Amino acid sequence: MALPVAEWQGRTARLWAALEPALRERLAEASLHDAVWLGCDLLRSEQEEEAALVQLSLQAPTDKKPEAASWYREQGNREFKQGRYQAALRLYSKVAAHELPGSPEVSVCFANRSAALLHLGHFEVCLEDIARAESYGYPDRLLPKILLRKAECLLCLERLQEAQDILRVLENKISLDGVMTAHLTRLKKLSELKVKLGEKERCPEPAQEAHGGIQGEPEIWEENSSISGASSSLSLSFDAERGRHLVASQDIVPGQSLVKEEAFVSVLCPGESLPVQDGDTAWDTRATSADLYCHRCLRELLASVPCQGCSYAQYCSQDCADMAWQQYHRTECPLGALLLTLGVFCHVALRTVLLAGFAEVSRLVAWSHHGDKNFQNPEARCKPLSEAPAAGAGSRGIPGCGSNGRYQSSYQALFHLLPHTEQHNPEHKFLCTLSVIAICKQLQAAGLEAAVLNQESPQQWSKPKTCEKTSDELSPELKTVAEAMLRHVLQLQCNAQAITVMQELGPGDGAVVDKKPVRLATAFFPVLSLLNHSCCPNTSVSFSGTAATVRASQPISSGQEVLHCYGPHWCRMRVAERQQLLSQYFFECRCRACLEELESGVKNVLSIRNSFCCPKCQAQMQGEEDTLCCSNEACATSASRDHLSGRLQDLQQQIKKALDLLRVGKAGQAIKMLMKCQMDARTFLSPEHLLMGEMEDHLAQVYATLGKWQEAARHLKKSIEIVEMHHGPSSVETGQELFKLAQILFNGFAVSEALSTIQRAEGILSVHFGPQSAQIQELQEMKACLSQLPRNILQRT
């Protein structure tokens, strides 16, 4: 959720409508500085709006609740007893998030989670949780239980001496206890582990050979001397029409890395709020992105380290937790519910200011006030590089560059991204203004002003603040913070970069893993923001944690602009849809794809392929009005657009039901329902419609779960044909489908075809994600495994 919750948007909209016209006009034309001062005056007189916002925040609580911890523990224990260790692991992490610091239950929670980790084979992480349990004062009477677990992990990790030491300590502890009958089960387990230790000492396991396919040559990377994180094959340029942009300074080949940038700031998207389960509790057992990824580095979480002050923030390690607390979370923690209510954009704006530091923020805000009429449009002051001084300082005229002429991924570069203050809808700007002021007022009321202004000593960092300040007047320093935050919220509409991750669909325990890109976080990338949009881009962007890598997706000639797609792609949308979505960026797209469609007036291929077909003769239905007519002149059939659209929606619902059947193990029924959907679809959809390909993909998935690899491959090949028609043979979408086909052929032992499919998938995916990506590594492992089969088998297959 980028913007505030709907209820707060509604309240600010009503407040805007009730304002005197003269005040509305002043707010609409106000600079960022004046908007903040006017907004402060308005909120001071509209205290019921602040009270309403506090009430709305109660719907997204982030405080720790021991009763929630108890409930999650019960659910986790239930899942553990039934052998569902992954579910138990997630639930025990929720317990850890809600336990109060210092509670004796914290140690038990980590011990319980270590048991789930042991069963899942995560031995190193299990040892970390055991260490946490011990450090939080795990009860002495229960220590034998986790010592046995620790010894078992050490044995599995071939750390035999450490395992022997633990077993010796355990023996002494049990013998000193005196009541041996209480330890009969543990004694039996101890005896088993000692036997296992003896066997490992006598017959150590041979060292495993690393298979992992043939590694490609390491990529040659030379960083640009004028643009941090950019390749030396790029140059920074400017003109009045395109503003700042990147141009190839030499010929570039597909797959070549062009930009490698760490986000200046990123905030994890919390995921959709989930409905209450069974209506009997306010706590949900399902996981969102906030439970699955580190809130600082965005690594996938296995056993999270919770924040000590709230139940929301979770981290992959204590180091990440400490770093986040030091940099920003000690300020954000008491405001967690408010930040969730006001949306990710407001959260990113606050974190940006906290990371930059008040000194740098106030310096740049003050500079923006110094009478420079062009500051709101800084690119108007720029000169093309050709007109700038040479001697390595050619980009000094371009905003965001330092005094040395180097464009860096810095707060100064971020500050110079265009906020388009005068082009935003006045009502939207009003919503953003009141939202950032509300955050700053809450910072002041919670006694957090010193933290924001970097006036705290490290000794004051350890605990969230509880003191209150009763003044309704926002301090001048916090008004400066509010002004910077408002600037950043407005910038985000055009410059926010979604960090995506390939997330598994379904349980992820099958032989074929289906993945789709999911928005994980919202971030500022100052260098990546230099790339202009095209609906037919020549680059592809991938992410690893908070780092972005831009690669060429096609050959780029020297002098050609390097272009990135902001979302609307010609393969996925018609030109009218694209232009409408791109209006939020305050420019009209004039890329090659848009110009060709607009100037020719001919429907693009997407429109034709995703069209309805005649129920009688299967020719394409055409027409711009409510009634569509068959394109076959010999057939006079017509049909209502609404009727056909309704059939399409019904079909999609039936497909969803079929997939639900698959999830509960009813594969046979799922196949019948999908085949029925196919028969229905053929009567009114084009054979090349994307939904026809999706149904083939789903059928392949069902047959793969049944181990019917030939049938699965047959359906997936049909899906790939349609995906290629829509997205092209070298698209990332085609690469993902080929990856699935490679898995199916590998499992079905179709060696020759599997090897050729692996090669093609590898060629496409390495261009988009690089040679070190997880999917490329998996493809190489499959290839190595197949290549080591006996020659007679290879010849037969």
N, C-alpha and C positions, 0 to 999 in steps of 0.2 A: 504494500500500500504506500504509494509515493506521497499522496496528499493526505490531509487530516481525515478523520472519520466523517461519514456523511452528516451526522448530527451537528458537528461543529461547523461544517461547511454551510449547512442550512441556517444555523443561528447567525453566522456572519453575513450571509446573503440577506436575511431579514433586516439585520442592523444596517447594512448598506442601503437597502431600499428605503429605510426610514430616515436616513440622513437628509438634511436640508440640501437642495440642489447645489447651492454655492459651495458647501463643504465637500460634496461629492466631486465637484469640479476641481477644487483645490487638491484633494487627495489624488485624483486621476492624473493631474499635471505635476504632482510633487516630485522632487528629487528623492533619492533614497533617504537622505538626511532628514528632509522635511516630513516625509511619510512616517518615519519613526517618531518624531516629536509630536505630530498630529495624532498618531495612533496611541501614544502614551496618554495624551490628554483625554482621548476618547475612552480608553479602557478604564481610566481613573473614575470617569463619570458613569460607566456602565459596569458596575461591580458585579451585577447579577450574571453577566456573561462569563466573568472569571469563575464565579461559583459554579456555573453550569459546566464549565470545562473541567473543574475538579471532580464533579460528579461523573462526567463521562470517563475520566481517567480511572475511576473505580472499576470500570468494566474490563480493564486490562491490568490486573494487579501483578506486581513484580516483587512483593514482599514475601518473606519466607513464612510458611505455614506448617507448623509441626503436625497438625491434623492431616494435611495433604501428604506429608512424608509418611505418616502411618498408613494412610489408604494406599499409596503407591507401593509401600513395602508388602502389604497383603497381596496386592495384585502380582507383584514380582515373585513372591514366594509361590503363588499358585502356578504361574507360568514355569518356574524352575522345576517344581515337582512333576509337571507334565512333560518335562524335557524340552520345552521351548526356550532355549537358553538365550537366543538373540533378543526375544521379547523381554525376558527377565532382565537382561543387561540394560536395555533402554529404561525400564521401569526403575531399576536400582539407581540409575543416573538421575532420574527425577527425584528420588528419595534424597540423594546427596544435595540436590539443588535446594530442597526445602528444609533440610535439617538446620537448626540454629547452631552457629559456631559455639563450640564448647559443650554441646549436648553429647552425652555418652553414646547416643545412638549413631553418631557420625562414624565412629570406628567400626561398628557392626555393619553399617551400610557398605563401607568399602570392602569389608571381609566378604559380605554376601556377593558383591559384584565380582570379587576375585574368583569366587566359585564358578560363576557363569563364564568368566573369561577362560578359566582352565578347561571347561568342557568344550569351549569353542576353539581351543588350541592357540590362544593368544598368550603364550607363556611369559614373554617379557612384560607385557602390560599387566598381567596377573600379578607378577612380582611387584610392580609399582603400586598396585592397589593394596597388596599385603603390607608393604612398607608404610602406606598411608594409614592403614588400620592400626598398625603398631604405634605410629607417631601420634595418633589421636587417642591412645590409651585403651587399646583393645583389652577386654577383661582377661585377667591372668588365668582364670579357670578354663577359658576357651582357647588359650594360646596353642595347645597341642593340635587343634583342628587346622589352624592356618600354617603351623610349622610343617605339618604333613603335606599341605598343599604347596608350600614353598619348596620342599624337598622334591616333590613330584615335578614341579616346573623346572627345577635345576637339572634333574635327571633328563628330562625331555630336551633341554638345551645343551646336553653333554657337558655340563659344568659339574663334573663328578666330585671333585674335592669339596666344593661348597655344599653339595648335596650330602656328602658323608658327614661334614661338620654339623649340619642341621639335624641329621638323624641321630647323631651322638647327643646333641643338646636335648632332643626330644626324648630319647631313652632315659636320660638322667631326670628329666622333668617328670616323666610318668612314674619312674621308680620312687622318686621323692614324695609323690602324691600319697602313696600308701593304700589308697582304695583302688586296687587294680581292676575290680569288676566294672568300675565306671569307665574304664578305658579299653574294654575288650575289643570293640570294633576298631579303635585306633591302633591297638597292639597288632591286630591282624593286618591292618593296612601298613603299619611300620615294617612288619615281617616281609610283606610283599615287596615293599620298596627296597629293603636290604637285599633281597634276592635279585631284584632287577638291577641294583647297583653293582652287585657282584658279577652279574652277567656282562654288563657294559664294560667293567674293568678288565674282564678276561677277554672279551671279544669286542673291542671298540669298532663302531660302525665306520666303514670306509668313507673317506671324504667325498662329498657329492661333486660331480663335475658340473660346471656351469654350462648349461645348454644355450638358452636364450638366443637365438638366431645370430646371423652374421651381422656384426655392428657396422654401420656405415661410417664413412670417413667423418671425423669431427668437422662441424661447420666452421668455416673461416668467417670470423666476425671482426670487423674493424669499426670502432665507434666513431661517430661524426664529431669533429672538433668543435662544431658550432651548435649542435643540438644534442643534449644529453639523451642517452638511450636510443638514439637513431643510428642507422647504418651510415657509413661513409658514402654509400651510393645514393644518398638523398641530399637535397638542398632545400633550405627554407626560403620561400618567395612570397611576394605580396602583389596583388593588383586590386583595383577598386571593385571589380566585379566579384572576385573570389575571396578577397581578404587574405589572411595568412593561409598558406597551404604548402604542402610538400611536393617536390618534383624530383623525378629520377635524374640524377646527374650522370648516370651511365646505364647501359642496358641491364635489365634485371630478369632473372629466370624464375619460373614457377617454383615455389617452395622456399625461395630465398628469404631469410629474416630481414625485416626492414626496421622494426621498432621493438625494443625490449624495455618495458617500463613497469616499475612498481607503482601501484596506486598511491597518490599523495594521501588520500583518505578513502576508506571504504566502510560501509555499514551493512551488516547482514540483514537481508529482508526476513522478517519474522515468519513468513508463510501465512497461509489463510488461517483465520481463527476457526476453530473446529467446534461443532455443536456438542452440547452436553450429551454424554453417552447414557442411554436408557433413562434420561431425565431425572436421575436420582443423585447426581453428584456434579460439582462444578469442575472436576478434574478429569481430563481426557487422557487415555492411555496411548493415543496415537502420537507419532512424532512429526514435527514440522522441521523446516530448515534450521530453526533456532535450537533444536535438540541435536541436530546431526552434524553441524559444522562449528568450528572454533570461531568465536565472535571477534577474534583479532586477526588471525592469519588465514582463516577460511579453510584450514585443513579438515578433512573428514574426521569426526569424533568417534573414538572407540570407547574410551572410558574418560568422561569429561571431568575437568577440575572446575567446580562451581565457584562463582563469586561469593565472598564471605558476607556481602551486604545485601544481595538480592537473589531472587530465584530464577532470574531470566538469563543473565550472562553466564556462559560456559566456555571453557577453554580446553585446548588440547594438552596443555602442560602447565605446571606452576610458573614456569618462566613467562609464558604468554599471559597468564593471569596477572603476574606482577607488573609486566611491561604495560599492559592495558590500564591497570590501576594508576600507575605512575603518569602515563601520558594523558589519559582522558576519563577513565571510568570512575575515578574517585569523585569526579564532578557529575558524571551522568547517572551514577548509581541511584541517588535519591530521587532522580527525575524519571526513572524508567517507565512508569505508567503513563506519564504525560508525553514522553517521547513516542511511545507506541501509539498513543491517541492522535498525535499531530502528524505522524507519518515519517517515512524514511527521509524525505527531502529535508525536513526540519532537523532531523537527527544528523544527517550528513553535514548540514550547515554548522551546527553546534560543534561537532567533532573537528571540522576543518579549522575553526577558530581556536579550539583548544590545542590542536597540534601545531598551529602556526605560532602561537604565543601572542600575548596581548601587545607586546612591544612592536612586533612586526605588523599586527593587525591595525593598531592605532596609527602607525607611521603611514601605511598605505591609505587608510581611510582619510587621514588628514591631508595627504597629498591630493586625493580626489576632490577635496574642497577648494583647492587653490586657484579657482577661477578659470580652469582649463575647460572651455566650452566643449571641446571635443572628447573630454574624458569618458563620457558615457558611450562614445563610439571611438575608442582609441585607435582603431585602424584608419580612421580618417587622417591621423597625423603621420601615417607611415609612408615611407618611400620604397619603391622596388629596390631589391638588392643591387641592381645594376647602378642605381643612383647613390648608393651608400658608399662610404669609404672602404677601400680594400684592406689589406694588411690584417686579415683575420677578424675584422670587426664589422663585417658587412651587414650584420643583422641588428646593429645598434638602434636603427630607426624602427624596428618592429617591437611592439609592446610585449612585455614579458621577458625580454632579454635583459641580462645584467649589464653592468657598465663595461664588461669585457666583450660584449656582443654575443655571449653564449646564451642560448635558450635552454633553460633547465626545467626539470620537473619540480618546480618550487612553488611556494605560496605566492610569490610575486607573479609568476606565470599564470597561476590559477586565478589570481585577483583580476588579471587583465582579460580573462575570458568575457565575452560580451554578455551583459545581463539583459539587454534589450528592454530597459526600463520603460521607455515610452511606447513600446509596442505590445506589452502585455495587456490583457483585458483588465480594466481598472478594478473590477470586482475581485478578480483573481489576485491582483496585487494587494488589495485590501485584506483578503483572507491570509495571505502570506505575512503581511505586516503585523496583524493582530496575533498570529501564531508565534512569531519569533519574539514579540514583546512579552507574550505570556510566559515563554520559556525563561526570558531574562528576569522577569518579575519573580518567578519561582526560584531562580538561582539566588536572587537577593533575599527572598523570604527565608530560604533554607540556610542562609549564612555561607553561601558558596562563592561570594564575590571575590574573596581573596584568592581562592583556588583558580578562578577564571583569569584573574589579573596576574597570576604567577607570583603572588606575594606570600605564599605559604612556605614554611620550612618543611623539609622531608619528614620531620617528626610529627607533623600535623596531617600526613597523608593516610595514616593507618586506619582511620575510622570515618564513615560517612557523617556529615554534620547534622546536628539536631537543633541548633540554635535558630531563632527566628528574628527577623527584622520587620518591624511593624510599618515602616514608612511606605506609603503608596507611591511615592515619587521615585522613579528609576534614577539611579546615579548616572552622572555624565559618562562614566567609563562603561557602564553597562548599556547605555544608549549607543555608544560607539560599537560595542559588541553586537547589539541588535541590528545596527545598520549594516555591518559586515555580513551577518547571518542572512539578512534580507537580500543582499546582493547575491549571496551564494544560492539561496533558494530559487531566485529568478534565473540565475545562470544554469541551474540543474535542468530546467526544462529543455534547454538546447544542448547542454554539455554533459549531462549524466551518462555514464557508461554502465550498462548492465554487465556484471560479471556472471558468466554462465558456467554451468558444470553439467557434464553428461551424467544423468541420473538413471539408475536402473528402474525399469518398469516391472512391477510385480515383485515376488519374493527374492528374485535374484539367485535362486538355488538350482536353476535348470541348466541343461547342457548348452542352451542358446540364450545369451543375455541380450535383452532388448533395452536400448537406452534412448533417452531424448534429452535435448538441452533444456535446462531449467534455470531461470533467473535466481541467482544465489545472493547477490549483493548489488548495491548501487555505489558507484565510485566516481572520483575525479581523477582523470589521467591528463595532465596538462599537455603532454606531447602528443598523445593519441588524439586529443581534441583538435590538433592542427589538420587532421585529415578531413577533407570535405566529403560530402555525400554523393553517391551515385546509385541509382537503382540497378545498375549493372557494374558492380565494383570490380577492381582488379586486385583486391587483397582479401585475406581471410584473417580473422582475429580469434585467438584461442587464449585460455587462461590456465594458470597454475597457481592456486591460492589467490593472492592479491596481485600477481604479476600478469601483465598482458604481453602477448607476442603477436605482432602483425607480420604476416607472410604474404608474398606475392602469390596470387592464385592463378595468374596467367602472365605471359611475357609482358614486360613494361619497357618501352623504348626510352632511351635517353631524351629528356625534355618533356616527357609525358607526365601528367599529374597523377599522383598516387591517391586512390579513392577508396572510400570505406562505405559500406551500406549501413545507414542508421536504423534500419528495420524494414521499411517498405521495399521489397525486392521485386523486380519485374517478373520473376518466375512464380511468385506467390500471389500477386495482386494486379488488378487492372490499373490503368493509368489514373483514372478518376479516384480510386481508393487510395493510391499512393500519394497523389497530390493533396488529398484531404488530410491524410495523416501527417504529411510533411509540413503542413501549415503551422504546426506548433514550433517549428524551427525558424519561422519568419523569413522564408525564402521560397521562391518557386523553382522547382527542380527543372533543369534544362539539360539533363543527361541524354545520352544517345537514345536510350530506350524510350524515355518520355517524348522526346522530339519526334521520333519515328512514328509513335502511336498517335500523337496529337496532330502531326502534319498530314499523315496519310488518311486519318479518319477511319482506318481499317481496324477491326478488332484484333487484339493480339492473340497469339497462339493459345495463351492461357484461357482466354474467354471461350475459344472454340472447343478446346479439350475438356473444360469443366462445364460444358453446356448440357442442357436437357436434350433428350432425343424424342422423336415422335413415337408415341405408344403403338402406332400401327406399322410404320415402315422403317423405324429406327433412324431416319434422317435427322439432321440437326434441327432443333426448334430455334426460331429467330424472331426478333422483334424487340423494341425498346419499351413498349407499352405494357399494360397489365395482361393483355392477351398475346400469347405466342402462337406463331403459325409454323407449320412444317415447311422446311426449305425445299422439299421435293414438290415441284409444280404439279406433278400428277396426283399428289395427295393433298387433299384440302383440309386436313386435320388441324384443329386449333385447340388450345388448352389454356386455362388460367395460370398465370405465373404463380399466384398465391397457392393454387391447388398443387402444382408441382413442387413448390418450396415446402409445402406441408408434408408431401410424401417423402421428401428428402430428410426432413426432421424426424419423421416416424422411423425411417430406415436407420438413421443414426442411433436412435433410441434402442432399436432391436439389436444393432451391433453391440452396443454397450451391455445389453442383457446377456448376449452370447459370451462376452469377455468375463462378465460376472460369474457365469457358469463355469468357465475355465478356471477361475481363481478358487472356486470351491471344489475343484477336482472332477467336475462333470464334463469331461472332454467330449464324450460321444454326443451329448445333447448340444454342446457348443458347436460342433461340426454341423449338425443338422440345421441349427438356427442360422449359422453363417451361410450355408448353401442356399437356404430359403431366401436370405437377404440378397444373395447374388442373383437369384432368379428374378426377384422383384426389381432389383436395380437395373437389370438388362432391359426392362420394359420402358424406362424413362430417362436413363442416364447414358451419356456418351461412353463407349467402350474404353476411352482414354481418360475418363474422369478419375481424379485422384482417389476418390472413395472406392472405386473398383480395385485400385492397387492396394489400398489399405485392407480391404477384405481378403485379398490374396495373402497379404502379409500376416493377417490374423490366423488364417487357415494354416499357413506354414508354422506358425507358433504352436497351434494346437497339435498338429501332427508331430512336431518335434518333441512335445511333452510325452507323446505316446511312443517315441522311439522309431517312428515311421519316417526315416530320413529321406527316402526317395520321394515320397509324397510331399514332404515339407519342402524339399529343394524345388520340386516342380512348381509349387505355388509361389515360392519366393522369387523364382526366375520371372514369372509373370508380373509380380509386383515391381521388380527391378526394371522391366521394360517400360512400365508406366512412369516410374520415378525418373528414368533417363529422359523420357519425352518431355517432362515438365521442367526438370532442373539441369539437364545436361549430363553427358557421360563422365565429366571430371568434377562434378559437384560434390560437396560434402554429403549431401543426402544420398547420392548413388554410392559413395564410399561406405556409408553406414550400412546400407542394404547389402553390399558385397561382403562386409565384415560378418554379418549374420549368415550369409550363404556359405562363407568359408567355415564357420563353426558347424553348420549342418553337414556339409560335405566331409569335414574332418571326422565328425562323430559317426557319419555313415560309411566311413572307410572308403570313400571315393577318392583315392589318393591323387591320381593324375589331375582330375578336375579341381580338387581342393587346392593343389599347388598352384594351378594357373589362376584360380580365383584369389588366393592369398596374394599372389604377385600383383594382380590388378588393384585389389583393395589397398595394399601397402603403398602402391604408387600414388593413389588418390589421397589417402589419409595423411601421408607424410607431407604432402604439399600444404594441407590445411592445419595440421597439428604438430608437425615436426617429427623427426626420426626417433625421438626419445619418448614419445607419448605412450600411454599405457596400452592403447589399442595396437600400436605398431609393435610393441614388445610382445603382446599376446600372439599376433600374427607370426612373428619370427619364431616364437616357441612352437607353434603348430607346425611351421615349415621345417624346423629342425627335427621335430619328432617324426614327421612323415619321411624326411630324407634319410633317417637312420634305419628305416625298415629294410629287411633283406631285399636284394635286387630282384629275386624271382617274384616277390609280392608286388614290387613297384611295376614290373613288366606286365603282371596280370591285371593291374588296376589302372 
